[in-house]
Amino acid sequence: MRASCLKIPANHTVPIAPHYCSSAPSPATISFNMANFAKIFASRAQNVLQTAGRQPQVAARFSRSVSSGSNWEFIKTDVTGEKKNVAVITLNRPKALNALCNGLMKEISTALQQFSKDKSIAAIVLTGSEKAFAAGADIKEMVENTYSQCIQGNFLNDWVEVARTQKPIIAAVNGYALGGGCELAMMCDIIYAGDKAKFGQPEIALGTIPGAGGTQRLTRVVGKSKAMEMCLTGNMISAQEAEKLGLASKVVPADQLLAEAIKLAEKIGTHSSLIVQLCKESVNTAYETTLQEGLKFERRTFHATFSTADRKEGMTAFAEKRPANFTNE
């Protein structure tokens, strides 16, 4: 069976996710525009520190496959960068537009746990394909769920691993980031978007609401009015608008997206991983609490850095006008 496709204006076609953890979608062709997006989306059957495919533009000589004993079905994992300190997790359900089935989310969670324990990894890049970062959650998996099943089964529990991972995660978003895909990107620390990327929360069209942060993280980023508009209409926004609203920090040509995200991860990797993780936690505290509580947390964390060897090395190196040699201690 083949992936169905939807016809988009300007003669651009994109396959619709078949929405279950197998490779067998059913054929259909649907005319696409913002007015009937609801029908298209509805048609898819888709913590302080505990420890101190790859796309074509990334040079193969800077990449190696992760040998972790895991046999991935729905993702690919690589370690790349000149210092081999950047992990790349690629969502790999291309025929389903990377619809976020339970198996895929479990694999992302497992990969993040493995990379979190690997002291050689400084930062993580999470990406999808050129057509879709992730076109949403797997609706067919949840269509028969009941309220009691959601509560007793702790539905969406595997999703929290992304937000609580201590190492920086950069979402490299090409194509569609819709519903759970948009929520997954927002769980990451930084979003780089390809120039053709689209973001949206169209759950309203399915008779439900976002369940993995769409009404909460999106509102904190773009403000109540815009978040309300997006969540109540299901309308998408472009990469350029996402950057303007602060949802994405940078927009780059689609074919340069992964390389730019890896370059950013490598830049982060030049600093002390210990201090990077403390800084990440401090920024997240600003995002999650009041100004006064955030300022207290920041000051205490700043003071805590004076107990680290890397703070001493960084300031000493600055005074001596030489590069710092951080040991992550």
Secondary structure, 3 states (H helix, E strand, C coil): CCCCEEEECCCEEEECCCCCCCCCCCCCEEECCHHHHHHHHHHCCCCCCCCCCCCCCCCHHHCEECCCCCCCCCEEEEEECCCCCEEEEEECCHHHCCCECHHHHHHHHHHHHHHHHCCCCCEEEEECCCCEEECCECHHHHCCCCHHHHHHCCCCHHHHHHHHCCCCEEEEECEEEECHHHHHHHHCCEEEEECCCEEECHHHHHCCCCCCCCCCHHHHHHCHHHHHHHHHHCCEEEHHHHHHHCCCCEEECHHHHHHHHHHHHHHHCCCCHHHHHHHHHHHHHHHHCCHHHHHHHHHHHHHHHHHCHHHHHHHHHHHCCCCCCCCCC
